[in-house]
Amino acid sequence: MGQNCWLFASQQSGRLTVASRRVATSLGVPQLLAMAVLSVSAARGETAGPVDVSFFDDARKLQLARRLYRPDGPGPFPAVVMMHGCGGVGSNQHDWGRRLQVWGYVALIIDSFGPRGKTNVCDDVLGVDARFARMPDAFAAKSFLMSQPFVDGEHIALMGWSHGGAATLFAVDDIYLTGVKSTPFTGVIAFYPPCFALMQRVNAPLLILIGEVDDWTAASACRNMLRSTEQWERLAAAKITLKVYLDAHHGFDLRGPLRQIYGHTIGGHPGAAAQAEEEVKRFLARHLRKS
C-alpha cells in the first residue's frame, strides 16, 4: 500500500466518533460519550492521539467523517480544516495534521469521498464537485469545530490540496457563498489548486503554494488569475499571496520520489516542501493567533 495522497488512504490508528452539539440529539449517546472522552483527556493534560470524528453536513443529510488532531491542554486552540486531493485522504494529510498539532492547532481532516461512495475522482473531477459538494463540506466542518469547547471558533483556517484546493478557492470568494450559513474562514491555504480565471470578492487572506513545473495544475494559471484579479479589484488581489517553487511538481510536499499518475508527474521536492512548511507556519501564526 503506497503513500500517495491521490490513490491511497492511510491506515487508521484509532477510532472514536465525536458529534457536534448541533446534531447531538440526532446522533445519540455514543457520540456524546465521545465528546466527554475528549474533554476528560484534555482536562488530564494527556497527549491526545488522533481520533475519528463524524458530523452532519449543513443539510443534515450526509454524515461526514475522518480524523481530528488536537494539541495537549484544554484550549481553546485555533483550528484548521483540511481538504484532501482527488485520490482521497492520504498520508500527506496525516503528516500535516501531526505538524499542525505540534504547532498548537486543532487539525480536522474531512473525507468528502467515502460518505458519497467514492474513493477517487482523479479521472472524473466532477464525481464529487469541488464547489457544490466539497466547499459546503468545509463549512460544515467549520461549524462542527465551532461547537467544540477546545476550539477557538473565531480563528479557523481552511487548507486544501489540488481538488481540495479548488474547494478552498470557492470558499474564499463570496460570489460562490450564496446560501452558506457561516462566516468566512480566518485564512485559506491552497496547495497546487486548479486556479480560476479570476477571484472577485476575496473574503480572507489566501496563500497559494504551487510548483513551477506542475503539469497537472499549472502555475501559469495562478499567475494569470492573480493578474486578472489585480485588474478587476486591487483590494481582492491584495489578500492573495502566490508562492511558486522552482523545479517542483504537483504534490511537491509528498514523501517519495517523482512518479507518473494519470499522465502527470507528481512527487516530493524536499526543498520546496521545507519552504512551503515555513510559509504555512508564518501564515497561520499571522492570521490565527490572537494578538
C-alpha positions in Angstrom: 0.0 0.0 0.0 1.6 3.2 -1.1 1.7 6.6 0.5 0.5 8.6 -2.5 -2.1 11.1 -1.3 -4.1 10.7 -4.5 -4.6 7.0 -4.6 -4.3 5.5 -1.1 -5.8 6.1 2.3 -3.6 5.8 5.3 -4.3 3.2 7.9 -6.3 4.4 10.9 -4.6 4.4 14.3 -7.7 5.0 16.4 -11.5 5.1 16.2 -13.7 7.5 18.1 -16.9 9.3 17.0 -17.5 12.8 18.0 -20.8 14.6 17.4 -21.4 18.3 17.0 -23.7 19.7 19.7 -25.8 21.0 16.9 -26.8 17.4 15.9 -26.1 15.6 19.2 -29.8 14.9 19.8 -30.0 13.2 16.4 -26.8 11.2 16.8 -27.3 9.9 20.3 -25.5 8.7 23.3 -22.3 7.2 21.8 -21.3 10.5 20.2 -22.0 12.4 23.4 -19.8 10.0 25.3 -17.1 10.5 22.7 -17.2 14.3 23.4 -16.8 13.5 27.1 -13.7 11.4 26.4 -12.1 14.3 24.5 -12.9 16.7 27.3 -11.6 14.4 30.0 -8.3 13.7 28.1 -7.7 17.4 27.8 -8.5 18.1 31.5 -6.0 15.4 32.5 -3.3 17.1 30.3 -2.9 13.9 28.3 -1.3 13.9 24.9 -4.3 13.4 22.6 -3.8 10.9 19.7 -5.8 11.4 16.6 -9.4 10.4 16.8 -12.1 9.7 14.2 -15.0 12.2 14.2 -18.3 12.4 12.5 -20.8 15.2 11.9 -23.6 16.0 9.5 -23.4 18.4 6.6 -25.4 21.6 6.8 -28.4 19.9 5.1 -28.2 17.2 7.8 -28.4 14.6 5.1 -24.9 13.3 4.9 -22.7 12.2 7.7 -19.1 13.3 7.1 -16.2 11.6 8.9 -12.5 11.4 9.3 -9.6 12.3 11.6 -9.1 15.0 14.2 -5.7 16.0 15.7 -5.6 18.3 18.7 -2.8 19.7 20.9 -2.4 19.0 24.6 -4.4 21.0 27.1 -8.0 22.3 27.3 -7.6 25.1 24.8 -9.3 26.8 23.2 -7.0 26.4 20.2 -7.2 27.8 16.7 -8.0 25.2 14.1 -7.5 24.2 10.5 -10.0 22.3 8.3 -8.1 20.1 5.8 -9.4 19.1 2.3 -7.7 16.1 0.6 -6.9 15.8 -3.1 -8.7 13.8 -5.9 -7.5 10.4 -4.5 -8.9 10.8 -1.1 -7.3 11.1 2.4 -3.7 10.0 2.3 -0.6 10.0 4.4 0.3 13.6 3.4 -2.8 15.0 5.2 -1.9 13.0 8.3 1.7 14.3 8.1 0.2 17.8 8.1 -2.3 17.0 10.8 0.5 16.0 13.2 2.6 19.0 12.2 -0.3 21.4 12.9 -0.9 19.6 16.2 2.7 20.2 17.2 2.4 23.9 16.2 -0.6 24.2 18.5 -3.6 23.9 16.2 -6.5 21.6 16.1 -6.5 19.9 12.6 -9.6 18.3 11.2 -9.2 16.2 8.0 -12.5 15.6 6.3 -13.3 12.7 3.9 -15.5 14.1 1.2 -15.5 10.9 -0.8 -16.2 7.9 1.5 -19.7 9.1 2.6 -20.6 9.5 -1.1 -19.4 6.1 -2.1 -16.3 7.3 -3.8 -12.6 6.6 -3.3 -11.0 8.5 -6.2 -12.2 11.2 -8.6 -8.8 11.9 -10.4 -10.3 10.7 -13.7 -13.7 12.3 -13.0 -13.2 15.5 -11.1 -16.9 16.3 -11.2 -17.7 13.0 -9.5 -17.6 14.9 -6.2 -18.0 18.5 -7.2 -15.5 20.9 -5.6 -18.0 23.8 -5.5 -21.3 22.2 -4.8 -20.2 19.3 -2.6 -16.8 19.9 -1.1 -16.9 23.6 -0.4 -20.1 23.1 1.7 -18.3 20.2 3.5 -15.6 22.7 4.5 -18.2 25.0 6.1 -19.9 22.0 7.8 -16.5 21.1 9.3 -16.1 24.7 10.4 -19.5 24.6 12.2 -18.5 21.4 13.9 -15.3 22.8 15.1 -17.0 26.0 16.4 -19.2 23.7 18.6 -16.2 22.2 20.4 -15.1 23.8 23.7 -11.4 23.2 22.9 -11.6 25.2 19.6 -11.3 29.0 19.2 -14.2 29.4 16.9 -13.1 32.8 15.8 -9.8 31.5 14.4 -10.4 28.7 11.9 -8.5 28.3 8.7 -9.0 26.1 5.6 -6.3 24.2 3.8 -6.7 22.1 0.7 -4.7 20.1 -1.8 -5.3 20.1 -5.6 -9.0 19.1 -6.0 -9.4 20.1 -2.3 -7.5 23.3 -3.3 -10.3 24.1 -5.7 -12.8 23.8 -2.9 -10.7 26.3 -0.9 -10.8 28.8 -3.7 -14.6 28.6 -3.9 -14.7 29.0 -0.2 -12.7 32.2 -0.1 -14.7 34.1 -2.8 -18.0 35.5 -1.7 -19.6 35.2 -5.1 -19.8 31.4 -4.5 -21.2 31.5 -1.0 -24.9 32.2 -1.6 -26.8 30.0 0.9 -23.8 29.2 3.0 -24.8 29.6 6.7 -21.4 30.5 8.1 -18.9 33.3 8.5 -15.8 33.1 6.3 -12.6 31.3 7.3 -10.0 33.4 9.0 -7.4 32.3 6.4 -7.2 30.0 3.5 -4.3 27.9 2.1 -4.3 26.1 -1.3 -1.6 23.7 -2.3 -1.4 23.4 -6.1 -5.0 24.2 -6.9 -6.5 24.5 -10.4 -6.6 28.3 -10.3 -9.6 30.2 -11.7 -9.7 32.9 -14.3 -10.4 35.5 -11.6 -11.1 35.9 -7.9 -13.7 38.6 -7.4 -14.7 39.1 -3.7 -11.9 37.5 -1.6 -13.1 37.3 1.9 -10.0 36.2 3.8 -6.2 36.1 3.3 -5.3 33.5 0.7 -1.9 31.7 0.4 -1.4 29.6 -2.8 1.6 27.3 -3.0 2.5 25.6 -6.3 5.4 24.1 -8.3 6.8 25.9 -11.3 6.8 22.6 -13.4 3.5 21.3 -12.2 1.9 19.7 -15.3 -1.4 18.9 -13.6 -2.4 22.3 -12.2 -0.3 24.9 -13.9 1.5 27.7 -12.0 0.9 29.9 -15.0 -2.9 29.7 -14.4 -2.4 31.0 -10.9 -0.2 33.9 -12.1 -2.9 34.7 -14.7 -5.6 34.6 -12.0 -3.6 37.0 -9.8 -3.0 39.3 -12.7 -6.7 39.3 -13.7 -7.8 39.8 -10.1 -5.4 42.8 -9.8 -7.1 44.4 -12.8 -10.6 43.6 -11.5 -10.2 44.6 -7.9 -7.0 45.6 -6.3 -8.3 45.1 -2.7 -9.2 41.5 -3.6 -5.8 40.8 -5.1 -4.0 42.3 -2.1 -5.4 39.4 0.0 -3.7 36.8 -2.2 -0.1 35.6 -1.8 1.2 33.3 -4.5 4.4 31.3 -3.9 5.9 29.3 -6.9 8.7 26.8 -6.3 11.3 26.3 -9.0 11.7 22.7 -10.2 8.8 21.5 -8.1 6.0 19.3 -9.5 2.4 18.5 -8.4 2.4 17.1 -4.9 5.8 18.6 -4.0 5.1 18.2 -0.3 4.6 14.5 -0.6 7.1 11.9 0.7 8.5 9.8 -2.0 10.1 10.2 -5.5 8.6 11.5 -8.7 6.3 9.2 -10.5 3.7 9.2 -13.2 0.0 9.1 -12.3 -2.9 9.7 -14.7 -0.4 11.0 -17.2 1.0 13.6 -14.8 4.2 13.8 -12.8 3.8 14.0 -9.0 6.2 13.6 -6.1 8.1 15.3 -3.4 10.6 18.1 -3.6 12.3 18.4 -0.2 13.5 21.9 -0.7 10.1 23.2 -1.8 8.3 21.3 0.9 10.5 22.8 3.6 9.9 26.3 2.2 6.2 25.7 2.0 6.1 24.4 5.6 7.7 27.7 6.8 5.2 29.7 4.7 2.3 27.9 6.2 3.6 28.2 9.7 4.1 32.0 9.3 0.7 32.4 7.6 -1.2 30.6 10.3 0.7 32.4 13.1 -0.1 35.8 11.5 -3.8 35.1 10.9 -4.9 32.6 13.5 -3.0 33.6 16.7 -4.6 36.2 18.9 -2.7 39.4 19.0 
